[in-house]
Amino acid sequence: MEPLSLIRLIYGTFLILRGLLFWRMKPVNILAGYDEKKVMDKEGLAKWIS
């Protein structure tokens, strides 16, 4: 396997796992710039990110 293919596989796996994490657990408070007072729909934000 070429090094670039391996890097893309690792990066893609990381992004998929991050999307699943936000979709299932909805930890939007760890996002940069997240302000609880400004966000009205926490679940909608988590769904949009994932």
Legacy VTK file of the C-alpha trace (Angstrom):
# vtk DataFile Version 3.0
C-alpha trace
ASCII
DATASET POLYDATA
POINTS 50 float
0.000 0.000 0.000
1.319 3.413 -0.921
1.977 5.894 1.917
-0.472 8.434 0.491
-3.249 5.827 0.337
-2.606 4.914 3.953
-2.751 8.558 5.025
-6.051 9.045 3.181
-7.469 5.894 4.773
-6.521 7.064 8.273
-7.860 10.569 7.636
-11.108 9.267 6.182
-11.608 6.884 9.095
-11.015 9.730 11.544
-13.612 11.933 9.839
-16.196 9.143 9.763
-15.662 8.391 13.454
-15.914 12.081 14.323
-19.162 12.357 12.378
-20.596 9.347 14.159
-19.525 10.778 17.514
-21.360 14.052 16.902
-24.377 12.253 15.462
-24.827 9.846 18.373
-23.478 11.698 21.434
-24.082 15.339 20.387
-21.066 16.880 22.228
-21.497 20.298 20.594
-20.097 22.120 23.631
-16.552 21.098 22.575
-16.846 23.069 19.320
-14.815 26.238 18.998
-17.038 29.279 19.212
-20.024 27.383 20.643
-22.203 29.659 22.730
-25.085 27.975 24.508
-27.043 31.235 24.595
-26.917 31.639 20.799
-27.727 28.046 19.812
-31.439 27.307 19.980
-31.384 23.775 18.546
-28.515 21.724 19.988
-29.659 18.511 18.279
-30.007 20.264 14.941
-26.483 21.654 15.249
-25.093 18.202 16.045
-26.959 16.730 13.071
-25.674 19.480 10.759
-22.057 18.910 11.865
-22.202 15.148 11.444
LINES 1 51
50 0 1 2 3 4 5 6 7 8 9 10 11 12 13 14 15 16 17 18 19 20 21 22 23 24 25 26 27 28 29 30 31 32 33 34 35 36 37 38 39 40 41 42 43 44 45 46 47 48 49
